[in-house]
Amino acid sequence: MKPTLIPLGRFGQPAEVASVVLMLATNGYLNGQTINVNGGWYMS
């Protein structure tokens, strides 16, 4: 996939994915959610 096809125009960085993983690991209130970390490629 070309980065220009991604709405943000670039591939994600590992730190961006890691920040979401950290949030999910430390948040005791959030449950049963699907979190899409994909630069806006899929929006529900």
Secondary structure, DSSP 8 states (H G I E B T S, - for coil): --GGGSTTSS---HHHHHHHHHHHHH-SS--S-----STTSS--
